[in-house]
Amino acid sequence: MSHQIESMMFVGEKPWHNLGTELPLHVSAVESLQPAGLDWAVELKSVYAQLTNIEYAQAEGFRAVVRTSDNSVLGVVGDRYSPLQNKEVAEMADIIAGEGKARVETAGSLDNGKKVWFLVLLPGEIIVKKDISEIQKYLLLTSSHDGSGTYRLLFTPTRVVCANTLKFALQGKNDEGISIRHTKHAHIKMETAKNSINRALDFYSRFEILANVMVETPFNDNQMDQLVEDLFPCKDNEMATRTKNNRDKLASLFNLGAGHEHIAGTAWGALNAVVEFVDHHRGTRVTEGKNESEQKLNSIWFGSGSLFKQAAFDKICGMACL
């Protein structure tokens, strides 16, 4: 399924995808709802099947998620589904941000409102020895209105010099963030999720330790060549032109990537080469009528780009015995 940025706001430097409405000053997540185009709610409606021109039968056990502002149907869900409104997600972002210690930098919706997000910047930076760039600590809060996913809070480190999004699960898939299902108990779980900042701080503490180990771990050209081959395998022993171009580009970033002056030849350099490739050079399949930047953002955060990075991270850690 293609994804499209329906609306978005940002504060500060314009995002690389050149999308969204700029705000001159930081505001709370709740205050960002209107400029981000998220000042709407959803409600559940009965679902009916048309039997004839005049006869309809109710589909028991199913409900349509309808946006009240324009009556658009965002999805069809089961009876246990309980909507989580945009305002509730914003309030959660503000709880995490708390007393000016963190701030909301972007917010918006994807795929005509089916998915919404708030990106929160935590205070402090991660410093990696030898690396000329600091790492900023972000939390990405997302929720879906089409029944396709849970409420999620994802740990999303970002390397400033190249805007690389270093989102990985360090110890299994449950380590990349927190998920809460859309059920009638979700609001109870939200109370527990208020303590998620502690999980985030723990993740970033472990991330900083690992990053500093990786930058001290040698990773030679032969290992990089093997990584590239693993990530872009040949089919039937024949290398397609696209595969060759991808291999060549990724291999070049190992030594020539943004800010690689002092991290080339290390496991940290290999990882950032992959991330830079995905975020800035990897081709994005664009559906007719959609915008490449919109679909690329979805891929990096939620789709194939995120999966590609995780696969590379796991391979690099295995090859470097980390």
KACOR-V333013 format. One record per pair of residues at least 6 apart in sequence whose ideal C-beta (glycine too) atoms are under 8 Angstrom apart, sorted by the first residue. I is the first residue (numbers start at 1). GAP is how many residues later the second one is. If there is no record, write none. Layout:
I&GAP / I&GAP
This chain:
1&110 / 2&109 / 2&285 / 2&288 / 2&293 / 3&107 / 3&108 / 3&112 / 3&287 / 3&291 / 3&292 / 3&295 / 3&299 / 3&300 / 4&106 / 4&107 / 4&108 / 4&286 / 4&287 / 4&290 / 4&291 / 5&12 / 5&14 / 5&15 / 5&103 / 5&104 / 5&105 / 5&286 / 5&288 / 5&289 / 5&292 / 6&31 / 6&102 / 6&103 / 6&104 / 6&105 / 6&106 / 6&107 / 7&14 / 7&29 / 7&30 / 7&31 / 7&101 / 7&102 / 8&11 / 8&12 / 8&13 / 8&28 / 8&29 / 8&98 / 8&99 / 8&100 / 8&101 / 9&11 / 9&12 / 9&13 / 9&14 / 9&23 / 9&26 / 9&27 / 9&28 / 9&97 / 9&98 / 9&99 / 10&10 / 10&11 / 10&12 / 10&13 / 10&95 / 10&96 / 11&11 / 11&12 / 11&13 / 11&14 / 11&15 / 11&16 / 11&92 / 11&93 / 11&94 / 11&95 / 12&93 / 14&6 / 14&8 / 15&91 / 16&147 / 16&263 / 16&264 / 16&277 / 17&276 / 17&277 / 17&279 / 17&280 / 18&275 / 19&272 / 19&274 / 19&275 / 19&278 / 20&86 / 20&88 / 21&14 / 21&15 / 23&9 / 23&12 / 26&77 / 26&78 / 26&79 / 27&8 / 27&77 / 28&62 / 28&66 / 28&69 / 28&76 / 29&60 / 29&61 / 29&62 / 29&63 / 29&64 / 29&65 / 29&68 / 29&75 / 29&78 / 29&89 / 29&91 / 30&57 / 30&60 / 30&61 / 30&64 / 32&6 / 32&58 / 32&72 / 32&75 / 32&86 / 33&6 / 33&53 / 33&54 / 33&57 / 33&74 / 36&71 / 36&72 / 36&73 / 37&71 / 37&72 / 38&48 / 38&52 / 38&69 / 38&70 / 38&71 / 38&78 / 39&47 / 40&27 / 40&28 / 40&29 / 40&46 / 40&73 / 41&26 / 41&27 / 41&28 / 41&44 / 41&45 / 41&46 / 42&23 / 42&24 / 42&25 / 42&26 / 42&32 / 42&41 / 42&43 / 42&103 / 43&22 / 43&23 / 43&25 / 43&40 / 44&19 / 44&20 / 44&21 / 44&22 / 44&33 / 44&37 / 44&39 / 45&18 / 45&19 / 45&21 / 46&12 / 46&13 / 46&17 / 46&18 / 47&11 / 47&12 / 47&15 / 47&16 / 47&17 / 47&29 / 48&8 / 48&9 / 48&10 / 48&11 / 49&7 / 49&8 / 49&9 / 49&10 / 50&6 / 51&6 / 61&17 / 61&18 / 62&14 / 62&15 / 62&16 / 62&17 / 63&13 / 63&14 / 63&15 / 63&16 / 63&18 / 64&9 / 64&11 / 64&12 / 64&13 / 65&8 / 65&9 / 65&10 / 65&11 / 65&12 / 65&16 / 65&18 / 65&80 / 65&81 / 65&82 / 66&6 / 66&7 / 66&8 / 67&7 / 67&46 / 67&78 / 72&40 / 72&41 / 74&38 / 74&39 / 74&40 / 74&71 / 74&72 / 75&39 / 75&69 / 75&70 / 75&71 / 75&72 / 75&73 / 76&71 / 77&69 / 77&70 / 77&105 / 78&69 / 80&103 / 80&104 / 81&66 / 81&101 / 81&102 / 82&100 / 82&101 / 82&102 / 82&104 / 82&105 / 83&62 / 83&99 / 84&59 / 84&67 / 84&98 / 84&102 / 86&30 / 86&57 / 88&99 / 88&102 / 89&27 / 89&29 / 89&52 / 89&54 / 89&62 / 90&17 / 90&28 / 92&49 / 92&61 / 92&98 / 92&101 / 92&102 / 93&11 / 93&14 / 93&25 / 93&27 / 93&48 / 94&10 / 95&99 / 96&6 / 96&24 / 96&43 / 96&45 / 96&57 / 96&98 / 96&100 / 96&101 / 96&104 / 97&6 / 97&7 / 97&23 / 98&99 / 101&21 / 101&22 / 102&18 / 102&19 / 102&20 / 102&21 / 102&37 / 103&17 / 103&18 / 104&14 / 104&15 / 104&16 / 104&17 / 105&14 / 105&15 / 105&16 / 105&33 / 106&11 / 106&12 / 106&13 / 107&9 / 107&10 / 107&11 / 107&12 / 108&8 / 108&9 / 109&6 / 109&7 / 109&8 / 110&6 / 110&7 / 110&184 / 110&187 / 110&188 / 111&35 / 111&187 / 113&32 / 114&30 / 114&31 / 114&32 / 114&34 / 115&27 / 115&28 / 115&29 / 115&30 / 115&31 / 115&33 / 115&34 / 115&187 / 116&26 / 116&27 / 116&28 / 116&29 / 117&23 / 117&24 / 117&25 / 117&26 / 117&184 / 118&22 / 118&23 / 119&19 / 119&20 / 119&21 / 119&22 / 119&37 / 120&18 / 120&19 / 120&20 / 120&21 / 121&15 / 121&16 / 121&17 / 122&15 / 122&16 / 122&17 / 122&78 / 122&82 / 124&13 / 125&9 / 125&10 / 125&11 / 125&12 / 126&8 / 126&9 / 126&10 / 126&11 / 126&31 / 126&78 / 126&81 / 126&82 / 126&85 / 127&7 / 127&8 / 127&81 / 128&6 / 128&7 / 128&80 / 128&83 / 128&84 / 128&87 / 128&135 / 128&140 / 129&83 / 129&86 / 129&87 / 130&85 / 130&132 / 130&133 / 130&136 / 131&28 / 131&84 / 131&128 / 131&131 / 131&132 / 131&137 / 132&29 / 132&127 / 132&129 / 132&130 / 133&26 / 133&27 / 133&28 / 133&29 / 133&126 / 134&26 / 135&22 / 135&23 / 135&24 / 135&25 / 135&31 / 135&72 / 135&73 / 135&76 / 136&21 / 136&22 / 136&24 / 137&18 / 137&20 / 137&63 / 137&67 / 138&17 / 138&18 / 138&19 / 138&20 / 139&14 / 139&15 / 139&16 / 139&17 / 139&61 / 140&12 / 140&13 / 140&14 / 140&15 / 140&16 / 140&27 / 140&37 / 140&161 / 141&10 / 141&11 / 141&12 / 141&13 / 142&7 / 142&9 / 142&10 / 142&12 / 142&159 / 142&160 / 143&6 / 143&7 / 143&8 / 143&9 / 143&39 / 144&6 / 144&38 / 147&35 / 150&29 / 150&30 / 150&31 / 150&32 / 151&28 / 151&29 / 151&30 / 151&31 / 151&35 / 151&39 / 151&42 / 152&25 / 152&26 / 152&27 / 152&28 / 153&24 / 153&25 / 153&40 / 153&43 / 153&47 / 154&13 / 154&22 / 154&23 / 154&147 / 155&12 / 155&21 / 155&22 / 155&45 / 155&48 / 155&49 / 155&52 / 156&9 / 156&10 / 156&11 / 156&145 / 157&8 / 157&9 / 157&10 / 157&47 / 157&50 / 158&6 / 158&7 / 158&8 / 159&7 / 159&100 / 159&113 / 159&116 / 161&97 / 161&98 / 162&95 / 162&96 / 162&97 / 162&110 / 162&114 / 162&117 / 162&118 / 163&116 / 163&117 / 164&108 / 164&111 / 164&112 / 164&115 / 165&110 / 165&114 / 165&135 / 165&136 / 166&41 / 166&105 / 166&106 / 166&109 / 166&143 / 167&9 / 167&134 / 167&139 / 167&142 / 168&8 / 168&141 / 168&142 / 168&145 / 169&6 / 169&7 / 169&141 / 170&33 / 170&36 / 170&37 / 170&40 / 175&28 / 178&15 / 178&18 / 178&21 / 180&6 / 180&9 / 180&10 / 180&13 / 181&8 / 210&112 / 211&57 / 213&109 / 214&52 / 214&53 / 214&54 / 214&57 / 214&102 / 214&106 / 214&108 / 215&48 / 215&51 / 215&52 / 215&53 / 215&54 / 216&50 / 217&49 / 217&50 / 217&51 / 217&103 / 217&105 / 218&47 / 218&48 / 218&49 / 219&46 / 219&47 / 219&48 / 219&50 / 219&51 / 219&97 / 219&100 / 219&101 / 220&45 / 221&33 / 223&47 / 223&96 / 223&97 / 224&27 / 224&30 / 224&46 / 224&49 / 225&26 / 226&93 / 227&43 / 227&47 / 227&85 / 227&88 / 227&89 / 227&92 / 228&19 / 228&22 / 228&23 / 229&18 / 230&85 / 231&19 / 231&43 / 231&77 / 231&80 / 231&81 / 231&84 / 232&11 / 232&14 / 232&15 / 232&18 / 234&6 / 234&9 / 242&41 / 246&31 / 246&36 / 249&28 / 249&32 / 250&23 / 250&24 / 250&27 / 253&7 / 253&20 / 253&21 / 253&23 / 253&24 / 253&28 / 254&6 / 254&10 / 254&15 / 254&16 / 254&19 / 255&9 / 255&10 / 255&14 / 257&7 / 257&12 / 257&15 / 257&16 / 257&19 / 258&18 / 259&13 / 260&9 / 260&12 / 260&13 / 263&6 / 263&9 / 267&49 / 267&50 / 267&52 / 267&53 / 267&55 / 270&46 / 271&41 / 271&42 / 271&45 / 274&34 / 274&35 / 274&38 / 274&39 / 274&42 / 275&34 / 278&22 / 278&27 / 278&30 / 278&31 / 279&21 / 279&26 / 282&23 / 282&26 / 284&8 / 284&11 / 284&12 / 284&15 / 285&10 / 286&6 / 286&9 / 287&8 / 296&9 / 299&6 / 299&7 / 300&6 / 316&6
